[in-house]
């Protein structure tokens, strides 16, 4: 049987996390996971609701030690929690305080750390043991699970760590502390803040700063070298805050297309390279690019592509079985591609084809647009033509200015029939706009019922 350790190689006294600038050692992590594992039910599945990133990581490790899986659903609505309870026998919630378990049986984190002197040796675990079920919203609204074996998660983290270390000119990520604006329950945050610390040599700050002032304050309090793990939504808010950005070793970005202009502004503000990650729930992380260097993506070591257009499969490395990608790619070689758009948000107007994500990209690149998104009504007009709508957060900019800027960027067929000014778009903490939330926004502004939009991250 193939085995994998709970932690990757490295000294046990090295930091795996930092809380308020104070290091938490890998030795302490092993002690805390062992202590929590003893208090878990003998069987079941863990809904890890820990907000503190270190406590989340402790919950993950404890579940793996007990042969249980963490459940990482897209949300924690009563419907989703009930579906989890019915699908996974013995589902319970790991929480930081009593009453936070969404109606599930609760296990509460210990109020004090376990004695680090009692830390066990780095445990050996079955590599094929399922460590997590990452769930996506299916067409029926029921969460669809994607099982993630511990060995493949560890391999993926090591591959990502090598790529990111290379991007910032380091031999490894040892000594680098990650500050992440994305939650650990999201696949991107799970891989690029938690797993990369367990098996990639990095450490992470335990918090999830959201507002620009909080992000800057957390970075300032974090010793160098430090890296920012974030999204285009958070980056744009940071750069428009007027605050001075602390220097970092690297910026990591994912969950939505990033414009070259925003990437260049980010690199200048933080005096660091920016690396985008492309991936999906089914395959995990697939490729990276330095956005300012061009449009081409490079797959992670060991991953290869087959096919082209909207029928591309990825396999190899931490993706042992050929897995389809739900995007339209221009495959340049087995390990290189350009991303053309999402296959499930393509729009066809007057014989021309584009994607909503591509149009969003150009809308958000307009100076003065704080945030924006295109929406495609499900019904055509009397002439059988789809008339797009754009929702924008753009104080002080009028409709004609936005249209004039879009005319220089997109084909006239895709210019929005209506531009609706709103105070804010209903984004999730990761910066995503889900189909349901966009549908509610459209209905509130008399736009009818919304077409489904893709939710894959890029």
C-alpha positions as CSV (number, residue, x, y, z in Angstrom):
1,X,0.0,0.0,0.0
2,X,1.3,3.4,-0.9
3,X,1.8,5.8,2.0
4,X,2.0,9.5,2.4
5,X,2.9,11.6,5.5
6,X,0.6,14.1,7.2
7,X,3.3,16.8,6.8
8,X,5.9,17.2,4.1
9,X,9.6,17.0,5.0
10,X,11.1,19.8,7.1
11,X,12.2,20.6,10.7
12,X,9.4,20.3,13.2
13,X,10.3,23.6,14.8
14,X,9.7,25.5,11.6
15,X,6.6,27.6,11.4
16,X,3.5,26.3,9.7
17,X,1.3,29.2,10.6
18,X,1.4,32.6,12.2
19,X,-1.2,34.2,14.5
20,X,-0.8,37.9,15.2
21,X,2.8,37.6,14.0
22,X,3.6,34.8,16.4
23,X,4.8,31.5,14.8
24,X,3.0,28.2,15.3
25,X,5.4,25.3,14.8
26,X,4.9,22.1,12.8
27,X,5.5,20.3,16.0
28,X,2.5,22.1,17.6
29,X,0.4,21.3,14.6
30,X,1.1,17.5,15.0
31,X,0.2,17.8,18.7
32,X,-3.0,19.7,18.0
33,X,-4.2,17.3,15.2
34,X,-3.5,14.2,17.4
35,X,-5.4,15.7,20.3
36,X,-8.4,16.7,18.2
37,X,-8.4,13.3,16.4
38,X,-9.0,11.6,19.8
39,X,-12.1,13.7,20.3
40,X,-13.7,13.0,16.9
41,X,-16.5,10.5,16.4
42,X,-15.4,7.0,15.5
43,X,-16.9,7.4,12.0
44,X,-18.6,10.1,9.9
45,X,-17.7,13.1,7.7
46,X,-16.5,16.5,8.9
47,X,-18.1,19.8,7.8
48,X,-15.1,21.9,8.7
49,X,-16.6,25.3,9.6
50,X,-13.4,26.7,11.1
51,X,-12.8,30.4,10.1
52,X,-9.3,30.5,11.6
53,X,-7.1,29.0,8.9
54,X,-4.9,27.2,11.4
55,X,-7.9,25.6,13.1
56,X,-9.2,24.6,9.7
57,X,-5.9,22.9,9.0
58,X,-6.0,21.2,12.4
59,X,-9.4,19.9,11.6
60,X,-8.3,18.6,8.2
61,X,-5.3,16.8,9.8
62,X,-7.4,15.3,12.6
63,X,-10.0,14.0,10.1
64,X,-7.3,12.4,7.9
65,X,-5.8,10.7,11.0
66,X,-9.2,9.2,11.8
67,X,-9.8,8.1,8.2
68,X,-12.6,10.6,7.7
69,X,-13.1,13.2,5.0
70,X,-13.6,16.9,5.2
71,X,-16.7,18.2,3.3
72,X,-16.1,21.4,1.4
73,X,-19.5,22.4,-0.1
74,X,-20.1,25.6,-2.1
75,X,-22.2,27.1,0.7
76,X,-23.7,26.3,4.0
77,X,-27.4,27.0,3.3
78,X,-29.9,24.8,5.2
79,X,-30.7,23.0,1.9
80,X,-27.0,22.2,1.3
81,X,-26.4,21.1,4.9
82,X,-29.5,18.8,4.7
83,X,-28.2,17.2,1.5
84,X,-24.8,16.6,3.1
85,X,-26.5,15.0,6.0
86,X,-28.5,12.7,3.8
87,X,-25.5,11.8,1.5
88,X,-22.7,11.3,4.1
89,X,-23.6,9.2,7.1
90,X,-22.6,10.7,10.4
91,X,-22.0,14.2,9.2
92,X,-20.9,16.5,12.0
93,X,-19.6,20.1,12.2
94,X,-16.2,21.2,13.5
95,X,-16.7,24.7,15.0
96,X,-14.8,27.3,16.9
97,X,-17.7,28.0,19.3
98,X,-20.9,26.2,20.3
99,X,-24.0,26.9,18.2
100,X,-22.1,27.4,14.9
101,X,-22.8,24.0,13.5
102,X,-25.8,24.8,11.2
103,X,-27.9,22.3,13.1
104,X,-25.4,19.4,12.9
105,X,-23.8,17.6,15.8
106,X,-20.8,19.7,16.9
107,X,-17.2,19.1,17.8
108,X,-15.8,22.3,19.3
109,X,-12.1,23.2,19.0
110,X,-10.1,23.0,22.2
111,X,-9.7,26.3,24.0
112,X,-6.0,25.9,24.5
113,X,-3.2,24.2,22.4
114,X,-2.1,20.7,23.1
115,X,1.2,20.2,24.8
116,X,3.8,20.3,22.0
117,X,6.2,18.0,23.8
118,X,3.6,15.2,23.3
119,X,3.6,15.6,19.5
120,X,3.8,12.3,17.7
121,X,6.1,11.5,14.9
122,X,5.0,12.6,11.5
123,X,2.1,10.1,10.8
124,X,2.1,7.8,7.8
125,X,-1.2,7.7,6.0
126,X,-2.7,5.7,3.2
127,X,-2.1,7.7,0.0
128,X,-5.4,6.6,-1.5
129,X,-7.5,7.5,1.6
130,X,-10.1,10.2,0.8
131,X,-9.2,13.4,2.7
132,X,-11.8,15.7,1.2
133,X,-15.0,15.8,-0.8
134,X,-15.0,19.1,-2.7
135,X,-18.6,19.7,-3.7
136,X,-20.1,21.8,-6.5
137,X,-23.6,22.8,-7.2
138,X,-25.2,20.4,-9.6
139,X,-28.0,21.3,-12.1
140,X,-30.6,20.1,-9.6
141,X,-29.1,22.2,-6.8
142,X,-27.8,19.2,-5.0
143,X,-24.1,19.3,-4.1
144,X,-22.0,17.0,-6.3
145,X,-18.9,15.5,-4.5
146,X,-15.5,15.2,-6.0
147,X,-13.3,12.8,-3.9
148,X,-9.7,14.0,-3.2
149,X,-7.2,11.3,-2.0
150,X,-4.6,12.5,0.4
151,X,-1.7,11.4,-1.7
152,X,-2.9,13.3,-4.8
153,X,-3.5,16.5,-2.7
154,X,0.0,16.3,-1.2
155,X,1.5,15.8,-4.7
156,X,-0.4,18.7,-6.1
157,X,0.8,20.9,-3.2
158,X,4.4,20.0,-3.8
159,X,4.0,20.7,-7.5
160,X,2.5,24.1,-6.9
161,X,5.1,25.0,-4.3
162,X,7.9,24.3,-6.8
163,X,6.2,26.5,-9.5
164,X,5.6,29.4,-7.1
165,X,9.1,29.3,-5.6
166,X,10.5,29.4,-9.1
167,X,8.3,32.4,-9.9
168,X,9.7,34.5,-7.0
169,X,13.3,33.4,-7.5
170,X,13.5,31.1,-4.4
171,X,14.7,27.5,-4.2
172,X,11.6,26.6,-2.2
173,X,8.8,28.2,-0.2
174,X,10.5,27.5,3.1
175,X,10.3,30.6,5.3
176,X,7.6,32.3,3.1
177,X,4.4,33.2,4.9
178,X,1.2,33.4,2.9
179,X,-1.5,36.0,3.6
180,X,-4.8,34.8,1.9
181,X,-8.0,36.7,1.3
182,X,-9.8,33.6,0.3
183,X,-11.4,31.1,2.8
184,X,-9.8,27.7,3.3
185,X,-13.1,25.9,2.5
186,X,-12.8,27.1,-1.2
187,X,-10.7,24.8,-3.5
188,X,-8.3,27.6,-4.3
189,X,-7.8,28.6,-0.7
190,X,-7.6,25.0,0.3
191,X,-4.8,24.2,-2.1
192,X,-2.9,27.5,-2.2
193,X,-2.9,28.4,1.5
194,X,-3.5,25.2,3.6
195,X,-2.1,22.3,1.5
196,X,0.9,24.3,0.3
197,X,1.9,24.8,3.9
198,X,1.4,21.2,4.9
199,X,3.3,19.8,1.9
200,X,5.0,22.8,0.2
201,X,7.2,24.3,3.0
202,X,5.3,27.6,3.3
203,X,3.5,29.0,6.4
204,X,0.2,30.9,6.4
205,X,-1.3,33.7,8.4
206,X,-4.4,32.3,10.2
207,X,-6.8,35.1,9.2
208,X,-8.7,36.0,6.1
209,X,-8.5,39.8,5.8
210,X,-11.1,41.1,3.5
211,X,-11.1,44.9,3.4
212,X,-8.1,46.7,1.9
213,X,-7.0,48.3,5.2
214,X,-7.1,44.8,6.9
215,X,-5.1,43.2,4.1
216,X,-2.4,45.8,4.2
217,X,-2.3,45.7,8.1
218,X,-1.9,41.9,8.0
219,X,0.9,42.1,5.4
220,X,2.7,44.7,7.4
221,X,2.5,42.5,10.5
222,X,3.8,39.5,8.6
223,X,7.6,39.0,8.5
224,X,9.3,38.8,5.1
225,X,9.4,37.0,2.8
226,X,5.6,37.1,2.5
227,X,3.2,36.4,-0.4
228,X,-0.4,37.5,-1.1
229,X,-2.9,34.8,-2.2
230,X,-5.9,36.7,-3.5
231,X,-8.4,37.3,-6.3
232,X,-8.9,39.9,-9.0
233,X,-11.8,41.3,-7.0
234,X,-9.6,41.9,-3.9
235,X,-6.7,43.1,-6.0
236,X,-8.8,45.8,-7.6
237,X,-10.2,47.0,-4.3
238,X,-6.6,47.1,-2.9
239,X,-5.3,49.2,-5.7
240,X,-8.2,51.6,-5.7
241,X,-8.0,52.1,-1.9
242,X,-5.3,54.7,-2.1
243,X,-3.2,52.8,0.5
244,X,0.5,52.1,0.0
245,X,1.0,48.5,-0.7
246,X,3.7,46.6,1.3
247,X,6.4,44.8,-0.7
248,X,5.8,41.1,-1.1
249,X,7.8,38.3,-2.7
250,X,4.9,37.1,-4.9
251,X,1.2,37.6,-5.7
252,X,-0.9,34.6,-6.4
253,X,-4.3,35.1,-8.1
254,X,-7.2,33.0,-9.2
255,X,-11.1,32.5,-9.3
256,X,-11.7,34.9,-12.3
257,X,-9.9,36.2,-15.4
258,X,-7.4,38.9,-14.6
259,X,-6.7,41.7,-17.0
260,X,-3.1,42.4,-18.1
261,X,-3.7,46.0,-17.0
262,X,-4.6,45.0,-13.4
263,X,-1.8,42.5,-13.3
264,X,0.7,45.2,-14.3
265,X,-0.6,47.7,-11.7
266,X,-0.4,45.0,-9.1
267,X,3.2,44.1,-9.8
268,X,4.1,47.8,-9.7
269,X,2.3,48.4,-6.5
270,X,3.7,45.4,-4.6
271,X,7.1,45.3,-6.4
272,X,6.6,41.6,-7.0
273,X,5.7,39.1,-9.8
274,X,2.1,38.0,-10.1
275,X,1.2,34.4,-11.0
276,X,-2.3,33.4,-12.0
277,X,-3.5,29.8,-11.4
278,X,-6.0,28.1,-13.6
279,X,-7.9,25.1,-12.4
280,X,-11.3,23.5,-11.6
281,X,-12.9,21.5,-8.9
282,X,-12.7,18.2,-10.8
283,X,-9.0,18.4,-11.7
284,X,-7.7,20.8,-9.1
285,X,-5.0,23.2,-10.2
286,X,-3.9,22.7,-13.8
287,X,-1.7,25.6,-15.0
288,X,-0.1,29.0,-14.2
289,X,0.9,32.1,-16.1
290,X,2.6,35.3,-15.3
291,X,-0.1,37.5,-16.7
292,X,2.1,40.4,-17.7
293,X,4.3,38.0,-19.8
294,X,1.5,37.0,-22.2
295,X,-1.7,35.0,-22.6
296,X,-0.2,31.5,-22.6
297,X,-0.7,29.1,-19.7
298,X,1.9,26.5,-18.7
299,X,0.5,23.3,-17.1
300,X,1.9,22.0,-13.8
301,X,4.7,19.5,-14.0
302,X,3.4,16.1,-15.1
303,X,0.1,17.3,-16.5
304,X,-0.6,17.0,-20.2
305,X,-3.5,18.2,-22.4
306,X,-5.4,16.3,-25.1
307,X,-8.0,17.7,-27.5
308,X,-8.8,21.3,-28.4
309,X,-11.6,23.9,-28.1
310,X,-14.3,22.9,-25.8
311,X,-13.2,19.3,-25.6
312,X,-10.0,19.3,-23.8
313,X,-8.9,16.6,-21.3
314,X,-6.1,16.9,-18.7
315,X,-4.2,14.0,-17.2
316,X,-1.0,13.0,-15.5
317,X,0.7,14.0,-12.2
318,X,-2.0,14.7,-9.6
319,X,-4.8,14.0,-12.1
320,X,-4.4,10.3,-12.7
321,X,-7.5,9.8,-14.8
322,X,-8.2,12.0,-17.9
323,X,-10.5,14.8,-16.8
324,X,-12.5,17.1,-19.0
325,X,-12.1,20.9,-18.6
326,X,-15.2,23.0,-18.8
327,X,-13.6,25.8,-20.7
328,X,-12.7,26.6,-24.3
329,X,-8.9,26.3,-24.8
330,X,-6.6,26.9,-27.7
331,X,-4.2,24.0,-27.1
332,X,-0.7,25.1,-28.4
333,X,1.2,22.0,-27.1
334,X,0.6,19.2,-24.6
335,X,1.7,21.6,-21.8
336,X,0.7,25.0,-23.2
337,X,-2.6,26.7,-24.0
338,X,-4.6,29.9,-24.3
339,X,-7.9,30.3,-22.4
340,X,-10.6,31.5,-24.7
341,X,-13.6,31.4,-22.4
342,X,-16.0,29.2,-20.4
343,X,-17.9,26.6,-22.4
344,X,-21.0,27.1,-20.4
345,X,-21.2,30.9,-20.7
346,X,-20.8,31.3,-24.5
347,X,-23.1,33.7,-26.2
348,X,-24.0,33.7,-29.9
349,X,-25.3,37.0,-31.4
350,X,-25.6,37.7,-35.2
351,X,-23.5,34.7,-36.0
352,X,-20.7,35.8,-33.7
353,X,-19.5,34.1,-30.6
354,X,-18.0,35.4,-27.3
355,X,-18.2,34.5,-23.7
356,X,-19.6,36.4,-20.7
357,X,-16.3,36.0,-18.9
358,X,-14.5,37.6,-21.9
359,X,-17.0,40.5,-21.9
360,X,-16.6,40.9,-18.1
361,X,-12.9,41.1,-18.6
362,X,-13.2,44.1,-20.9
363,X,-15.9,45.8,-18.8
364,X,-13.8,45.7,-15.7
365,X,-10.8,47.0,-17.6
366,X,-12.5,50.3,-18.2
367,X,-11.1,53.1,-16.0
368,X,-13.6,54.1,-13.4
369,X,-15.5,50.8,-13.4
370,X,-15.1,49.5,-9.9
371,X,-16.9,46.2,-10.6
372,X,-19.1,44.9,-13.4
373,X,-20.7,41.8,-15.0
374,X,-22.6,41.0,-18.2
375,X,-25.8,39.1,-18.1
376,X,-27.6,37.3,-21.0
377,X,-31.4,37.2,-20.8
378,X,-32.9,33.7,-21.5
379,X,-35.3,35.2,-24.0
380,X,-34.6,36.9,-27.3
381,X,-36.3,40.1,-28.5
382,X,-39.0,40.2,-31.1
383,X,-36.3,39.9,-33.9
384,X,-34.9,36.8,-32.2
385,X,-31.7,38.7,-31.1
386,X,-30.2,38.3,-27.6
387,X,-29.8,41.7,-26.0
388,X,-27.1,41.7,-23.3
389,X,-27.4,43.6,-20.0
390,X,-24.4,45.0,-18.0
391,X,-24.5,45.6,-14.3
392,X,-21.8,48.1,-13.2
393,X,-20.5,49.7,-10.0
394,X,-19.1,52.9,-11.5
395,X,-19.7,56.0,-9.5
396,X,-19.3,59.2,-11.6
397,X,-19.3,57.4,-14.9
398,X,-22.3,57.6,-17.3
399,X,-23.7,55.0,-19.6
400,X,-22.4,56.7,-22.7
401,X,-18.8,56.7,-21.4
402,X,-19.0,53.0,-20.6
403,X,-20.5,52.3,-24.1
404,X,-17.8,54.4,-25.8
405,X,-15.1,52.5,-24.0
406,X,-16.6,49.1,-24.8
407,X,-16.8,50.0,-28.5
408,X,-13.0,50.1,-28.6
409,X,-12.8,46.7,-26.9
410,X,-15.6,44.4,-28.1
411,X,-17.6,43.7,-31.3
412,X,-20.7,45.9,-31.6
413,X,-22.9,42.8,-31.5
414,X,-22.0,42.3,-27.8
415,X,-22.6,45.9,-26.6
416,X,-25.1,45.9,-23.8
417,X,-28.7,47.0,-24.5
418,X,-29.0,48.2,-20.9
419,X,-26.4,49.3,-18.5
420,X,-27.7,49.1,-14.9
421,X,-25.9,51.0,-12.2
422,X,-25.8,49.2,-8.8
423,X,-24.1,50.0,-5.5
424,X,-22.4,46.5,-5.4
425,X,-22.5,43.2,-7.1
426,X,-23.5,40.3,-4.8
427,X,-20.2,38.5,-4.9
428,X,-19.1,35.6,-2.6
429,X,-16.1,36.0,-0.3
430,X,-13.9,34.5,-3.1
431,X,-15.1,37.2,-5.5
432,X,-17.3,34.9,-7.6
433,X,-20.7,35.8,-8.9
434,X,-22.9,32.7,-8.7
435,X,-25.8,31.9,-11.1
436,X,-28.3,32.2,-8.3
437,X,-27.1,35.6,-6.9
438,X,-26.9,37.1,-10.4
439,X,-30.4,35.8,-11.1
440,X,-31.7,37.6,-8.0
441,X,-29.9,40.8,-9.1
442,X,-31.5,40.6,-12.5
443,X,-34.9,40.0,-11.1
444,X,-34.6,42.9,-8.7
445,X,-33.9,45.2,-11.7
446,X,-36.7,43.9,-13.9
447,X,-34.4,41.9,-16.1
448,X,-36.2,38.5,-15.7
449,X,-34.7,35.2,-14.9
450,X,-31.0,34.6,-15.5
451,X,-29.2,32.1,-17.6
452,X,-26.8,30.0,-15.7
453,X,-23.3,31.3,-15.5
454,X,-20.2,29.1,-15.1
455,X,-18.5,29.0,-11.7
456,X,-15.2,27.5,-12.6
457,X,-12.1,29.4,-11.4
458,X,-9.4,30.4,-13.7
